[in-house]
Amino acid sequence: MLTKRKKTATIKEAAVHDKDTGSPEVQVAVLSKRIDELTQHLKKHLKDKHSRRGLLQMVADRRTHLKYLETKDKKRYAALLKKVGLKK
């Protein structure tokens, strides 16, 4: 589970401005952290099908945010992929 401290640090890293919590960059960064942690959980607990379903929903949500950002601003999209560590 993503702790409040980790989430706050992730938001500060990806934020566009000081009070930013809802931009696509922040949402993708937080989702990526949650996806990484849940992936580690599922490596230990192979039969946890409910968490796997949640993981798939988060991946789809992240993909939606990335697609939106790609259509809106390609420079921000490319910068976000480098910052978060995703390949495209």
Contacts in CASP RR format, 6 or more apart in sequence:
PFRMAT RR
TARGET T0000
AUTHOR 0000-0000-0000
METHOD contacts of the structure
MODEL  1
MLTKRKKTATIKEAAVHDKDTGSPEVQVAVLSKRIDELTQHLKKHLKDKH
SRRGLLQMVADRRTHLKYLETKDKKRYAALLKKVGLKK
1 37 0 8 1.000
2 10 0 8 1.000
2 30 0 8 1.000
2 33 0 8 1.000
2 34 0 8 1.000
2 37 0 8 1.000
6 33 0 8 1.000
7 30 0 8 1.000
7 33 0 8 1.000
10 26 0 8 1.000
10 29 0 8 1.000
10 30 0 8 1.000
10 33 0 8 1.000
11 20 0 8 1.000
11 21 0 8 1.000
11 26 0 8 1.000
11 29 0 8 1.000
11 30 0 8 1.000
13 29 0 8 1.000
13 83 0 8 1.000
14 23 0 8 1.000
14 25 0 8 1.000
14 26 0 8 1.000
14 28 0 8 1.000
14 29 0 8 1.000
14 30 0 8 1.000
14 80 0 8 1.000
14 83 0 8 1.000
14 84 0 8 1.000
15 21 0 8 1.000
15 23 0 8 1.000
15 25 0 8 1.000
15 26 0 8 1.000
16 23 0 8 1.000
16 25 0 8 1.000
16 26 0 8 1.000
20 26 0 8 1.000
24 65 0 8 1.000
24 66 0 8 1.000
24 68 0 8 1.000
24 69 0 8 1.000
24 72 0 8 1.000
24 76 0 8 1.000
24 80 0 8 1.000
25 69 0 8 1.000
25 76 0 8 1.000
25 80 0 8 1.000
25 83 0 8 1.000
27 62 0 8 1.000
27 65 0 8 1.000
28 62 0 8 1.000
28 65 0 8 1.000
28 66 0 8 1.000
28 69 0 8 1.000
28 80 0 8 1.000
28 84 0 8 1.000
29 80 0 8 1.000
29 83 0 8 1.000
29 84 0 8 1.000
31 58 0 8 1.000
31 61 0 8 1.000
31 62 0 8 1.000
31 65 0 8 1.000
32 62 0 8 1.000
32 84 0 8 1.000
32 85 0 8 1.000
32 86 0 8 1.000
34 58 0 8 1.000
35 55 0 8 1.000
35 58 0 8 1.000
35 59 0 8 1.000
35 62 0 8 1.000
38 51 0 8 1.000
38 54 0 8 1.000
38 55 0 8 1.000
38 58 0 8 1.000
39 55 0 8 1.000
41 48 0 8 1.000
41 51 0 8 1.000
42 48 0 8 1.000
42 51 0 8 1.000
42 52 0 8 1.000
42 55 0 8 1.000
45 51 0 8 1.000
66 77 0 8 1.000
66 80 0 8 1.000
66 81 0 8 1.000
66 86 0 8 1.000
69 76 0 8 1.000
69 77 0 8 1.000
69 80 0 8 1.000
70 77 0 8 1.000
81 87 0 8 1.000
81 88 0 8 1.000
END
